[in-house]
C-alpha cells in the first residue's frame, strides 16, 4: 500500500523522494512506531491531536522544524 505524502515544507526534490521511500510502508501506526525506533536518532510520537472520535493526527518529529503528520482513523 502506497502512502500519499504531501510536501507542505517544500523540501528539495531529492529529500522529498527519500522521505517518500522511507514512509511508503507505513500502512499502520505499528509500522510508524517500528520505523521510528529503527532511526538514529529514534523518532518518537511527539503528539496525538484528536480530530473527532474516530480520527487523530499523529505527529512524529523529523529534523527541526519538520514533522511527519499521519492522519489516523
PQR file of N, CA, C, O and H, with PARSE charges and radii, in Angstrom:
ATOM      1  N   UNK A   1       0.833  -1.174   0.000 -0.4000 1.5000
ATOM      2  CA  UNK A   1       0.000   0.000   0.000 -0.0000 2.0000
ATOM      3  C   UNK A   1       0.882   1.244   0.000  0.5500 1.7000
ATOM      4  O   UNK A   1       1.719   1.403   0.888 -0.5500 1.4000
ATOM      5  N   UNK A   2       0.711   2.113  -0.967 -0.4000 1.5000
ATOM      6  CA  UNK A   2       1.481   3.348  -1.053 -0.0000 2.0000
ATOM      7  C   UNK A   2       0.852   4.418  -0.164  0.5500 1.7000
ATOM      8  O   UNK A   2      -0.367   4.593  -0.143 -0.5500 1.4000
ATOM      9  H   UNK A   2       0.031   1.984  -1.689  0.4000 1.0000
ATOM     10  N   UNK A   3       1.695   5.119   0.558 -0.4000 1.5000
ATOM     11  CA  UNK A   3       1.248   6.199   1.422 -0.0000 2.0000
ATOM     12  C   UNK A   3       1.321   7.498   0.630  0.5500 1.7000
ATOM     13  O   UNK A   3       2.328   7.786  -0.017 -0.5500 1.4000
ATOM     14  H   UNK A   3       2.685   4.976   0.541  0.4000 1.0000
ATOM     15  N   UNK A   4       0.257   8.271   0.684 -0.4000 1.5000
ATOM     16  CA  UNK A   4       0.235   9.564  -0.003 -0.0000 2.0000
ATOM     17  C   UNK A   4       0.903  10.591   0.900  0.5500 1.7000
ATOM     18  O   UNK A   4       0.400  10.906   1.978 -0.5500 1.4000
ATOM     19  H   UNK A   4      -0.562   8.038   1.210  0.4000 1.0000
ATOM     20  N   UNK A   5       2.031  11.104   0.454 -0.4000 1.5000
ATOM     21  CA  UNK A   5       2.796  12.077   1.217 -0.0000 2.0000
ATOM     22  C   UNK A   5       2.666  13.432   0.538  0.5500 1.7000
ATOM     23  O   UNK A   5       2.911  13.557  -0.663 -0.5500 1.4000
ATOM     24  H   UNK A   5       2.440  10.849  -0.421  0.4000 1.0000
ATOM     25  N   UNK A   6       2.284  14.440   1.300 -0.4000 1.5000
ATOM     26  CA  UNK A   6       2.133  15.795   0.772 -0.0000 2.0000
ATOM     27  C   UNK A   6       3.285  16.640   1.301  0.5500 1.7000
ATOM     28  O   UNK A   6       3.543  16.664   2.505 -0.5500 1.4000
ATOM     29  H   UNK A   6       2.086  14.338   2.275  0.4000 1.0000
ATOM     30  N   UNK A   7       3.966  17.323   0.412 -0.4000 1.5000
ATOM     31  CA  UNK A   7       5.143  18.119   0.760 -0.0000 2.0000
ATOM     32  C   UNK A   7       4.748  19.554   1.107  0.5500 1.7000
ATOM     33  O   UNK A   7       4.856  20.451   0.271 -0.5500 1.4000
ATOM     34  H   UNK A   7       3.756  17.304  -0.565  0.4000 1.0000
ATOM     35  N   UNK A   8       4.296  19.765   2.325 -0.4000 1.5000
ATOM     36  CA  UNK A   8       3.913  21.110   2.766 -0.0000 2.0000
ATOM     37  C   UNK A   8       5.138  21.959   3.130  0.5500 1.7000
ATOM     38  O   UNK A   8       5.030  23.181   3.232 -0.5500 1.4000
ATOM     39  H   UNK A   8       4.207  19.036   3.004  0.4000 1.0000
ATOM     40  N   UNK A   9       6.295  21.326   3.324 -0.4000 1.5000
ATOM     41  CA  UNK A   9       7.517  22.035   3.702 -0.0000 2.0000
ATOM     42  C   UNK A   9       8.325  22.490   2.492  0.5500 1.7000
ATOM     43  O   UNK A   9       9.321  23.199   2.632 -0.5500 1.4000
ATOM     44  H   UNK A   9       6.382  20.333   3.241  0.4000 1.0000
ATOM     45  N   UNK A  10       7.892  22.079   1.309 -0.4000 1.5000
ATOM     46  CA  UNK A  10       8.619  22.421   0.070 -0.0000 2.0000
ATOM     47  C   UNK A  10      10.073  21.949   0.135  0.5500 1.7000
ATOM     48  O   UNK A  10      11.007  22.714  -0.102 -0.5500 1.4000
ATOM     49  H   UNK A  10       7.083  21.503   1.195  0.4000 1.0000
ATOM     50  N   UNK A  11      10.231  20.686   0.460 -0.4000 1.5000
ATOM     51  CA  UNK A  11      11.557  20.077   0.534 -0.0000 2.0000
ATOM     52  C   UNK A  11      12.186  20.020  -0.858  0.5500 1.7000
ATOM     53  O   UNK A  11      11.476  20.013  -1.863 -0.5500 1.4000
ATOM     54  H   UNK A  11       9.472  20.064   0.653  0.4000 1.0000
ATOM     55  N   UNK A  12      13.514  19.980  -0.914 -0.4000 1.5000
ATOM     56  CA  UNK A  12      14.158  19.722  -2.205 -0.0000 2.0000
ATOM     57  C   UNK A  12      13.661  18.382  -2.754  0.5500 1.7000
ATOM     58  O   UNK A  12      13.349  17.471  -1.988 -0.5500 1.4000
ATOM     59  H   UNK A  12      14.091  19.985  -0.097  0.4000 1.0000
ATOM     60  N   UNK A  13      13.592  18.270  -4.053 -0.4000 1.5000
ATOM     61  CA  UNK A  13      13.010  17.081  -4.700 -0.0000 2.0000
ATOM     62  C   UNK A  13      13.650  15.778  -4.205  0.5500 1.7000
ATOM     63  O   UNK A  13      12.942  14.810  -3.929 -0.5500 1.4000
ATOM     64  H   UNK A  13      13.846  19.010  -4.676  0.4000 1.0000
ATOM     65  N   UNK A  14      14.971  15.749  -4.092 -0.4000 1.5000
ATOM     66  CA  UNK A  14      15.660  14.519  -3.655 -0.0000 2.0000
ATOM     67  C   UNK A  14      15.304  14.181  -2.205  0.5500 1.7000
ATOM     68  O   UNK A  14      15.108  13.010  -1.879 -0.5500 1.4000
ATOM     69  H   UNK A  14      15.546  16.536  -4.316  0.4000 1.0000
ATOM     70  N   UNK A  15      15.219  15.178  -1.339 -0.4000 1.5000
ATOM     71  CA  UNK A  15      14.874  14.939   0.068 -0.0000 2.0000
ATOM     72  C   UNK A  15      13.443  14.423   0.183  0.5500 1.7000
ATOM     73  O   UNK A  15      13.170  13.517   0.970 -0.5500 1.4000
ATOM     74  H   UNK A  15      15.379  16.129  -1.604  0.4000 1.0000
ATOM     75  N   UNK A  16      12.534  14.994  -0.597 -0.4000 1.5000
ATOM     76  CA  UNK A  16      11.146  14.540  -0.573 -0.0000 2.0000
ATOM     77  C   UNK A  16      11.038  13.112  -1.084  0.5500 1.7000
ATOM     78  O   UNK A  16      10.297  12.306  -0.522 -0.5500 1.4000
ATOM     79  H   UNK A  16      12.756  15.730  -1.237  0.4000 1.0000
ATOM     80  N   UNK A  17      11.762  12.796  -2.133 -0.4000 1.5000
ATOM     81  CA  UNK A  17      11.750  11.433  -2.688 -0.0000 2.0000
ATOM     82  C   UNK A  17      12.271  10.434  -1.653  0.5500 1.7000
ATOM     83  O   UNK A  17      11.707   9.351  -1.501 -0.5500 1.4000
ATOM     84  H   UNK A  17      12.364  13.451  -2.589  0.4000 1.0000
ATOM     85  N   UNK A  18      13.349  10.793  -0.938 -0.4000 1.5000
ATOM     86  CA  UNK A  18      13.900   9.909   0.098 -0.0000 2.0000
ATOM     87  C   UNK A  18      12.891   9.698   1.226  0.5500 1.7000
ATOM     88  O   UNK A  18      12.731   8.583   1.724 -0.5500 1.4000
ATOM     89  H   UNK A  18      13.808  11.673  -1.062  0.4000 1.0000
ATOM     90  N   UNK A  19      12.217  10.768   1.622 -0.4000 1.5000
ATOM     91  CA  UNK A  19      11.211  10.661   2.676 -0.0000 2.0000
ATOM     92  C   UNK A  19      10.034   9.807   2.217  0.5500 1.7000
ATOM     93  O   UNK A  19       9.510   9.000   2.986 -0.5500 1.4000
ATOM     94  H   UNK A  19      12.346  11.673   1.217  0.4000 1.0000
ATOM     95  N   UNK A  20       9.624   9.983   0.976 -0.4000 1.5000
ATOM     96  CA  UNK A  20       8.537   9.169   0.416 -0.0000 2.0000
ATOM     97  C   UNK A  20       8.906   7.693   0.455  0.5500 1.7000
ATOM     98  O   UNK A  20       8.074   6.860   0.817 -0.5500 1.4000
ATOM     99  H   UNK A  20      10.049  10.638   0.352  0.4000 1.0000
ATOM    100  N   UNK A  21      10.122   7.361   0.092 -0.4000 1.5000
ATOM    101  CA  UNK A  21      10.570   5.966   0.148 -0.0000 2.0000
ATOM    102  C   UNK A  21      10.574   5.443   1.584  0.5500 1.7000
ATOM    103  O   UNK A  21      10.225   4.288   1.827 -0.5500 1.4000
ATOM    104  H   UNK A  21      10.797   8.038  -0.202  0.4000 1.0000
ATOM    105  N   UNK A  22      10.970   6.293   2.532 -0.4000 1.5000
ATOM    106  CA  UNK A  22      11.043   5.870   3.937 -0.0000 2.0000
ATOM    107  C   UNK A  22       9.670   5.571   4.511  0.5500 1.7000
ATOM    108  O   UNK A  22       9.525   4.625   5.285 -0.5500 1.4000
ATOM    109  H   UNK A  22      11.254   7.231   2.334  0.4000 1.0000
ATOM    110  N   UNK A  23       8.659   6.351   4.155 -0.4000 1.5000
ATOM    111  CA  UNK A  23       7.334   6.189   4.762 -0.0000 2.0000
ATOM    112  C   UNK A  23       6.392   5.327   3.930  0.5500 1.7000
ATOM    113  O   UNK A  23       5.261   5.079   4.348 -0.5500 1.4000
ATOM    114  H   UNK A  23       8.776   7.120   3.527  0.4000 1.0000
ATOM    115  N   UNK A  24       6.821   4.878   2.792 -0.4000 1.5000
ATOM    116  CA  UNK A  24       5.933   4.161   1.875 -0.0000 2.0000
ATOM    117  C   UNK A  24       5.282   2.919   2.494  0.5500 1.7000
ATOM    118  O   UNK A  24       4.165   2.565   2.115 -0.5500 1.4000
ATOM    119  H   UNK A  24       7.739   5.080   2.452  0.4000 1.0000
ATOM    120  N   UNK A  25       5.942   2.266   3.418 -0.4000 1.5000
ATOM    121  CA  UNK A  25       5.383   1.065   4.040 -0.0000 2.0000
ATOM    122  C   UNK A  25       4.610   1.321   5.319  0.5500 1.7000
ATOM    123  O   UNK A  25       4.246   0.366   6.006 -0.5500 1.4000
ATOM    124  H   UNK A  25       6.849   2.554   3.725  0.4000 1.0000
ATOM    125  N   UNK A  26       4.348   2.554   5.660 -0.4000 1.5000
ATOM    126  CA  UNK A  26       3.697   2.887   6.923 -0.0000 2.0000
ATOM    127  C   UNK A  26       2.180   2.800   6.815  0.5500 1.7000
ATOM    128  O   UNK A  26       1.484   3.809   6.926 -0.5500 1.4000
ATOM    129  H   UNK A  26       4.644   3.330   5.103  0.4000 1.0000
ATOM    130  N   UNK A  27       1.681   1.613   6.604 -0.4000 1.5000
ATOM    131  CA  UNK A  27       0.237   1.395   6.436 -0.0000 2.0000
ATOM    132  C   UNK A  27      -0.493   1.278   7.765  0.5500 1.7000
ATOM    133  O   UNK A  27      -1.722   1.211   7.795 -0.5500 1.4000
ATOM    134  H   UNK A  27       2.246   0.793   6.514  0.4000 1.0000
ATOM    135  N   UNK A  28       0.253   1.254   8.865 -0.4000 1.5000
ATOM    136  CA  UNK A  28      -0.375   1.180  10.191 -0.0000 2.0000
ATOM    137  C   UNK A  28       0.482   1.964  11.179  0.5500 1.7000
ATOM    138  O   UNK A  28       1.656   2.236  10.927 -0.5500 1.4000
ATOM    139  H   UNK A  28       1.251   1.310   8.841  0.4000 1.0000
ATOM    140  N   UNK A  29      -0.117   2.316  12.292 -0.4000 1.5000
ATOM    141  CA  UNK A  29       0.629   3.013  13.335 -0.0000 2.0000
ATOM    142  C   UNK A  29       1.752   2.132  13.871  0.5500 1.7000
ATOM    143  O   UNK A  29       2.807   2.638  14.252 -0.5500 1.4000
ATOM    144  H   UNK A  29      -1.071   2.096  12.497  0.4000 1.0000
ATOM    145  N   UNK A  30       1.538   0.835  13.903 -0.4000 1.5000
ATOM    146  CA  UNK A  30       2.584  -0.091  14.335 -0.0000 2.0000
ATOM    147  C   UNK A  30       3.828   0.044  13.458  0.5500 1.7000
ATOM    148  O   UNK A  30       4.947   0.050  13.970 -0.5500 1.4000
ATOM    149  H   UNK A  30       0.681   0.423  13.593  0.4000 1.0000
ATOM    150  N   UNK A  31       3.641   0.154  12.148 -0.4000 1.5000
ATOM    151  CA  UNK A  31       4.774   0.308  11.218 -0.0000 2.0000
ATOM    152  C   UNK A  31       5.490   1.648  11.444  0.5500 1.7000
ATOM    153  O   UNK A  31       6.717   1.719  11.364 -0.5500 1.4000
ATOM    154  H   UNK A  31       2.731   0.149  11.733  0.4000 1.0000
ATOM    155  N   UNK A  32       4.729   2.695  11.722 -0.4000 1.5000
ATOM    156  CA  UNK A  32       5.325   4.007  12.012 -0.0000 2.0000
ATOM    157  C   UNK A  32       6.217   3.899  13.244  0.5500 1.7000
ATOM    158  O   UNK A  32       7.347   4.389  13.237 -0.5500 1.4000
ATOM    159  H   UNK A  32       3.732   2.637  11.786  0.4000 1.0000
ATOM    160  N   UNK A  33       5.714   3.259  14.305 -0.4000 1.5000
ATOM    161  CA  UNK A  33       6.482   3.124  15.538 -0.0000 2.0000
ATOM    162  C   UNK A  33       7.724   2.267  15.339  0.5500 1.7000
ATOM    163  O   UNK A  33       8.787   2.586  15.872 -0.5500 1.4000
ATOM    164  H   UNK A  33       4.797   2.862  14.311  0.4000 1.0000
ATOM    165  N   UNK A  34       7.604   1.184  14.581 -0.4000 1.5000
ATOM    166  CA  UNK A  34       8.767   0.330  14.278 -0.0000 2.0000
ATOM    167  C   UNK A  34       9.829   1.125  13.530  0.5500 1.7000
ATOM    168  O   UNK A  34      11.013   1.063  13.863 -0.5500 1.4000
ATOM    169  H   UNK A  34       6.741   0.924  14.148  0.4000 1.0000
ATOM    170  N   UNK A  35       9.394   1.874  12.515 -0.4000 1.5000
ATOM    171  CA  UNK A  35      10.314   2.697  11.738 -0.0000 2.0000
ATOM    172  C   UNK A  35      11.001   3.716  12.641  0.5500 1.7000
ATOM    173  O   UNK A  35      12.217   3.892  12.571 -0.5500 1.4000
ATOM    174  H   UNK A  35       8.433   1.925  12.245  0.4000 1.0000
ATOM    175  N   UNK A  36      10.226   4.386  13.486 -0.4000 1.5000
ATOM    176  CA  UNK A  36      10.779   5.402  14.367 -0.0000 2.0000
ATOM    177  C   UNK A  36      11.837   4.859  15.302  0.5500 1.7000
ATOM    178  O   UNK A  36      12.861   5.505  15.527 -0.5500 1.4000
ATOM    179  H   UNK A  36       9.238   4.243  13.543  0.4000 1.0000
ATOM    180  N   UNK A  37      11.599   3.671  15.853 -0.4000 1.5000
ATOM    181  CA  UNK A  37      12.582   3.056  16.762 -0.0000 2.0000
ATOM    182  C   UNK A  37      13.864   2.676  16.038  0.5500 1.7000
ATOM    183  O   UNK A  37      14.927   2.625  16.657 -0.5500 1.4000
ATOM    184  H   UNK A  37      10.767   3.147  15.670  0.4000 1.0000
ATOM    185  N   UNK A  38      13.784   2.407  14.742 -0.4000 1.5000
ATOM    186  CA  UNK A  38      14.958   1.983  13.967 -0.0000 2.0000
ATOM    187  C   UNK A  38      15.805   3.168  13.485  0.5500 1.7000
ATOM    188  O   UNK A  38      16.892   2.964  12.945 -0.5500 1.4000
ATOM    189  H   UNK A  38      12.920   2.447  14.239  0.4000 1.0000
ATOM    190  N   UNK A  39      15.322   4.400  13.672 -0.4000 1.5000
ATOM    191  CA  UNK A  39      16.036   5.579  13.198 -0.0000 2.0000
ATOM    192  C   UNK A  39      17.091   6.023  14.207  0.5500 1.7000
ATOM    193  O   UNK A  39      16.992   5.731  15.398 -0.5500 1.4000
ATOM    194  H   UNK A  39      14.439   4.566  14.110  0.4000 1.0000
ATOM    195  N   UNK A  40      18.094   6.728  13.711 -0.4000 1.5000
ATOM    196  CA  UNK A  40      19.107   7.337  14.579 -0.0000 2.0000
ATOM    197  C   UNK A  40      19.172   8.816  14.254  0.5500 1.7000
ATOM    198  O   UNK A  40      19.651   9.174  13.178 -0.5500 1.4000
ATOM    199  H   UNK A  40      18.174   6.965  12.742  0.4000 1.0000
ATOM    200  N   UNK A  41      18.716   9.684  15.129 -0.4000 1.5000
ATOM    201  CA  UNK A  41      18.141   9.380  16.435 -0.0000 2.0000
ATOM    202  C   UNK A  41      16.751   8.765  16.302  0.5500 1.7000
ATOM    203  O   UNK A  41      16.101   8.871  15.262 -0.5500 1.4000
ATOM    204  H   UNK A  41      18.327   9.394  16.004  0.4000 1.0000
ATOM    205  N   UNK A  42      16.318   8.123  17.375 -0.4000 1.5000
ATOM    206  CA  UNK A  42      14.994   7.495  17.415 -0.0000 2.0000
ATOM    207  C   UNK A  42      13.934   8.566  17.188  0.5500 1.7000
ATOM    208  O   UNK A  42      14.035   9.669  17.725 -0.5500 1.4000
ATOM    209  H   UNK A  42      16.847   8.037  18.220  0.4000 1.0000
ATOM    210  N   UNK A  43      12.913   8.239  16.389 -0.4000 1.5000
ATOM    211  CA  UNK A  43      11.794   9.158  16.111 -0.0000 2.0000
ATOM    212  C   UNK A  43      10.581   8.655  16.882  0.5500 1.7000
ATOM    213  O   UNK A  43      10.020   7.609  16.555 -0.5500 1.4000
ATOM    214  H   UNK A  43      12.830   7.343  15.952  0.4000 1.0000
ATOM    215  N   UNK A  44      10.182   9.397  17.899 -0.4000 1.5000
ATOM    216  CA  UNK A  44       9.034   9.010  18.723 -0.0000 2.0000
ATOM    217  C   UNK A  44       7.852   9.922  18.414  0.5500 1.7000
ATOM    218  O   UNK A  44       8.031  11.050  17.954 -0.5500 1.4000
ATOM    219  H   UNK A  44      10.638  10.247  18.165  0.4000 1.0000
ATOM    220  N   UNK A  45       6.674   9.437  18.662 -0.4000 1.5000
ATOM    221  CA  UNK A  45       5.482  10.256  18.506 -0.0000 2.0000
ATOM    222  C   UNK A  45       5.579  11.408  19.505  0.5500 1.7000
ATOM    223  O   UNK A  45       5.747  11.194  20.705 -0.5500 1.4000
ATOM    224  H   UNK A  45       6.528   8.521  19.035  0.4000 1.0000
ATOM    225  N   UNK A  46       5.469  12.629  18.991 -0.4000 1.5000
ATOM    226  CA  UNK A  46       5.564  13.811  19.846 -0.0000 2.0000
ATOM    227  C   UNK A  46       4.210  14.222  20.380  0.5500 1.7000
ATOM    228  O   UNK A  46       4.094  14.726  21.497 -0.5500 1.4000
ATOM    229  H   UNK A  46       5.332  12.803  18.016  0.4000 1.0000
ATOM    230  N   UNK A  47       3.178  14.000  19.567 -0.4000 1.5000
ATOM    231  CA  UNK A  47       1.849  14.434  19.986 -0.0000 2.0000
ATOM    232  C   UNK A  47       0.797  13.689  19.175  0.5500 1.7000
ATOM    233  O   UNK A  47       1.024  13.314  18.025 -0.5500 1.4000
ATOM    234  H   UNK A  47       3.271  13.590  18.660  0.4000 1.0000
ATOM    235  N   UNK A  48      -0.351  13.486  19.797 -0.4000 1.5000
ATOM    236  CA  UNK A  48      -1.522  12.940  19.113 -0.0000 2.0000
ATOM    237  C   UNK A  48      -2.628  13.974  19.273  0.5500 1.7000
ATOM    238  O   UNK A  48      -3.024  14.312  20.388 -0.5500 1.4000
ATOM    239  H   UNK A  48      -0.536  13.791  20.732  0.4000 1.0000
ATOM    240  N   UNK A  49      -3.119  14.467  18.148 -0.4000 1.5000
ATOM    241  CA  UNK A  49      -4.151  15.505  18.145 -0.0000 2.0000
ATOM    242  C   UNK A  49      -5.470  14.853  17.739  0.5500 1.7000
ATOM    243  O   UNK A  49      -5.589  14.303  16.644 -0.5500 1.4000
ATOM    244  H   UNK A  49      -2.798  14.192  17.242  0.4000 1.0000
ATOM    245  N   UNK A  50      -6.445  14.919  18.619 -0.4000 1.5000
ATOM    246  CA  UNK A  50      -7.751  14.335  18.345 -0.0000 2.0000
ATOM    247  C   UNK A  50      -8.550  15.262  17.442  0.5500 1.7000
ATOM    248  O   UNK A  50      -8.740  16.438  17.755 -0.5500 1.4000
ATOM    249  H   UNK A  50      -6.349  15.365  19.508  0.4000 1.0000
ATOM    250  N   UNK A  51      -9.015  14.727  16.322 -0.4000 1.5000
ATOM    251  CA  UNK A  51      -9.837  15.495  15.392 -0.0000 2.0000
ATOM    252  C   UNK A  51     -11.324  15.264  15.684  0.5500 1.7000
ATOM    253  O   UNK A  51     -12.117  16.205  15.706 -0.5500 1.4000
ATOM    254  H   UNK A  51      -8.860  13.772  16.068  0.4000 1.0000
ATOM    255  N   UNK A  52     -11.682  14.011  15.904 -0.4000 1.5000
ATOM    256  CA  UNK A  52     -13.033  13.638  16.321 -0.0000 2.0000
ATOM    257  C   UNK A  52     -12.924  12.277  16.986  0.5500 1.7000
ATOM    258  O   UNK A  52     -11.816  11.822  17.268 -0.5500 1.4000
ATOM    259  H   UNK A  52     -11.038  13.247  15.886  0.4000 1.0000
ATOM    260  N   UNK A  53     -14.037  11.622  17.242 -0.4000 1.5000
ATOM    261  CA  UNK A  53     -13.961  10.358  17.977 -0.0000 2.0000
ATOM    262  C   UNK A  53     -13.269   9.237  17.218  0.5500 1.7000
ATOM    263  O   UNK A  53     -12.874   8.242  17.825 -0.5500 1.4000
ATOM    264  H   UNK A  53     -14.937  11.992  17.013  0.4000 1.0000
ATOM    265  N   UNK A  54     -13.113   9.372  15.901 -0.4000 1.5000
ATOM    266  CA  UNK A  54     -12.501   8.316  15.096 -0.0000 2.0000
ATOM    267  C   UNK A  54     -11.168   8.706  14.468  0.5500 1.7000
ATOM    268  O   UNK A  54     -10.403   7.823  14.079 -0.5500 1.4000
ATOM    269  H   UNK A  54     -13.434  10.180  15.407  0.4000 1.0000
ATOM    270  N   UNK A  55     -10.869   9.982  14.359 -0.4000 1.5000
ATOM    271  CA  UNK A  55      -9.702  10.450  13.610 -0.0000 2.0000
ATOM    272  C   UNK A  55      -8.730  11.197  14.513  0.5500 1.7000
ATOM    273  O   UNK A  55      -9.123  12.035  15.324 -0.5500 1.4000
ATOM    274  H   UNK A  55     -11.490  10.698  14.675  0.4000 1.0000
ATOM    275  N   UNK A  56      -7.449  10.870  14.350 -0.4000 1.5000
ATOM    276  CA  UNK A  56      -6.389  11.519  15.114 -0.0000 2.0000
ATOM    277  C   UNK A  56      -5.245  11.859  14.157  0.5500 1.7000
ATOM    278  O   UNK A  56      -5.030  11.158  13.168 -0.5500 1.4000
ATOM    279  H   UNK A  56      -7.129  10.190  13.690  0.4000 1.0000
ATOM    280  N   UNK A  57      -4.524  12.919  14.448 -0.4000 1.5000
ATOM    281  CA  UNK A  57      -3.283  13.232  13.754 -0.0000 2.0000
ATOM    282  C   UNK A  57      -2.143  12.832  14.675  0.5500 1.7000
ATOM    283  O   UNK A  57      -2.103  13.236  15.837 -0.5500 1.4000
ATOM    284  H   UNK A  57      -4.699  13.489  15.252  0.4000 1.0000
ATOM    285  N   UNK A  58      -1.225  12.046  14.157 -0.4000 1.5000
ATOM    286  CA  UNK A  58      -0.075  11.587  14.922 -0.0000 2.0000
ATOM    287  C   UNK A  58       1.148  12.323  14.383  0.5500 1.7000
ATOM    288  O   UNK A  58       1.488  12.200  13.207 -0.5500 1.4000
ATOM    289  H   UNK A  58      -1.257  11.718  13.213  0.4000 1.0000
ATOM    290  N   UNK A  59       1.807  13.091  15.258 -0.4000 1.5000
ATOM    291  CA  UNK A  59       2.937  13.920  14.847 -0.0000 2.0000
ATOM    292  C   UNK A  59       4.254  13.282  15.273  0.5500 1.7000
ATOM    293  O   UNK A  59       4.468  12.976  16.447 -0.5500 1.4000
ATOM    294  H   UNK A  59       1.531  13.190  16.214  0.4000 1.0000
ATOM    295  N   UNK A  60       5.135  13.089  14.285 -0.4000 1.5000
ATOM    296  CA  UNK A  60       6.450  12.497  14.517 -0.0000 2.0000
ATOM    297  C   UNK A  60       7.496  13.514  14.066  0.5500 1.7000
ATOM    298  O   UNK A  60       7.543  13.859  12.885 -0.5500 1.4000
ATOM    299  H   UNK A  60       4.961  13.337  13.332  0.4000 1.0000
ATOM    300  N   UNK A  61       8.342  14.004  14.989 -0.4000 1.5000
ATOM    301  CA  UNK A  61       9.336  14.993  14.602 -0.0000 2.0000
ATOM    302  C   UNK A  61      10.428  14.395  13.718  0.5500 1.7000
ATOM    303  O   UNK A  61      10.895  13.277  13.932 -0.5500 1.4000
ATOM    304  H   UNK A  61       8.304  13.724  15.948  0.4000 1.0000
ATOM    305  N   UNK A  62      10.813  15.180  12.724 -0.4000 1.5000
ATOM    306  CA  UNK A  62      11.988  14.879  11.906 -0.0000 2.0000
ATOM    307  C   UNK A  62      13.066  15.864  12.346  0.5500 1.7000
ATOM    308  O   UNK A  62      13.136  16.210  13.525 -0.5500 1.4000
ATOM    309  H   UNK A  62      10.434  16.089  12.550  0.4000 1.0000
ATOM    310  N   UNK A  63      13.896  16.314  11.433 -0.4000 1.5000
ATOM    311  CA  UNK A  63      14.869  17.342  11.783 -0.0000 2.0000
ATOM    312  C   UNK A  63      14.129  18.658  11.950  0.5500 1.7000
ATOM    313  O   UNK A  63      13.327  19.028  11.093 -0.5500 1.4000
ATOM    314  H   UNK A  63      13.839  16.033  10.475  0.4000 1.0000
ATOM    315  N   UNK A  64      14.391  19.384  13.061 -0.4000 1.5000
ATOM    316  CA  UNK A  64      13.656  20.631  13.314 -0.0000 2.0000
ATOM    317  C   UNK A  64      13.744  21.571  12.118  0.5500 1.7000
ATOM    318  O   UNK A  64      14.798  21.708  11.497 -0.5500 1.4000
ATOM    319  H   UNK A  64      15.042  19.084  13.757  0.4000 1.0000
ATOM    320  N   UNK A  65      12.658  22.196  11.814 -0.4000 1.5000
ATOM    321  CA  UNK A  65      11.355  22.236  12.461 -0.0000 2.0000
ATOM    322  C   UNK A  65      10.336  21.317  11.800  0.5500 1.7000
ATOM    323  O   UNK A  65       9.137  21.580  11.885 -0.5500 1.4000
ATOM    324  H   UNK A  65      11.802  22.085  12.318  0.4000 1.0000
ATOM    325  N   UNK A  66      10.778  20.249  11.145 -0.4000 1.5000
ATOM    326  CA  UNK A  66       9.888  19.401  10.353 -0.0000 2.0000
ATOM    327  C   UNK A  66       9.239  18.290  11.168  0.5500 1.7000
ATOM    328  O   UNK A  66       9.835  17.741  12.095 -0.5500 1.4000
ATOM    329  H   UNK A  66      11.752  20.035  11.076  0.4000 1.0000
ATOM    330  N   UNK A  67       7.995  17.972  10.794 -0.4000 1.5000
ATOM    331  CA  UNK A  67       7.238  16.871  11.399 -0.0000 2.0000
ATOM    332  C   UNK A  67       6.574  16.071  10.295  0.5500 1.7000
ATOM    333  O   UNK A  67       6.198  16.611   9.254 -0.5500 1.4000
ATOM    334  H   UNK A  67       7.511  18.418  10.040  0.4000 1.0000
ATOM    335  N   UNK A  68       6.437  14.775  10.537 -0.4000 1.5000
ATOM    336  CA  UNK A  68       5.528  13.948   9.750 -0.0000 2.0000
ATOM    337  C   UNK A  68       4.201  13.973  10.490  0.5500 1.7000
ATOM    338  O   UNK A  68       4.167  13.780  11.706 -0.5500 1.4000
ATOM    339  H   UNK A  68       6.743  14.337  11.382  0.4000 1.0000
ATOM    340  N   UNK A  69       3.119  14.205   9.780 -0.4000 1.5000
ATOM    341  CA  UNK A  69       1.783  14.209  10.384 -0.0000 2.0000
ATOM    342  C   UNK A  69       0.978  13.109   9.718  0.5500 1.7000
ATOM    343  O   UNK A  69       0.661  13.184   8.531 -0.5500 1.4000
ATOM    344  H   UNK A  69       3.146  14.362   8.793  0.4000 1.0000
ATOM    345  N   UNK A  70       0.651  12.086  10.498 -0.4000 1.5000
ATOM    346  CA  UNK A  70      -0.125  10.955   9.998 -0.0000 2.0000
ATOM    347  C   UNK A  70      -1.592  11.159  10.368  0.5500 1.7000
ATOM    348  O   UNK A  70      -1.917  11.431  11.524 -0.5500 1.4000
ATOM    349  H   UNK A  70       0.909  12.025  11.463  0.4000 1.0000
ATOM    350  N   UNK A  71      -2.458  11.026   9.394 -0.4000 1.5000
ATOM    351  CA  UNK A  71      -3.903  11.091   9.613 -0.0000 2.0000
ATOM    352  C   UNK A  71      -4.359   9.657   9.890  0.5500 1.7000
ATOM    353  O   UNK A  71      -4.382   8.824   8.984 -0.5500 1.4000
ATOM    354  H   UNK A  71      -2.194  10.805   8.456  0.4000 1.0000
ATOM    355  N   UNK A  72      -4.718   9.374  11.132 -0.4000 1.5000
ATOM    356  CA  UNK A  72      -5.032   8.012  11.562 -0.0000 2.0000
ATOM    357  C   UNK A  72      -6.523   7.890  11.873  0.5500 1.7000
ATOM    358  O   UNK A  72      -7.077   8.669  12.648 -0.5500 1.4000
ATOM    359  H   UNK A  72      -4.699  10.050  11.869  0.4000 1.0000
ATOM    360  N   UNK A  73      -7.151   6.908  11.259 -0.4000 1.5000
ATOM    361  CA  UNK A  73      -8.563   6.652  11.511 -0.0000 2.0000
ATOM    362  C   UNK A  73      -8.735   5.318  12.208  0.5500 1.7000
ATOM    363  O   UNK A  73      -9.861   4.919  12.508 -0.5500 1.4000
ATOM    364  H   UNK A  73      -6.701   6.275  10.629  0.4000 1.0000
TER
END
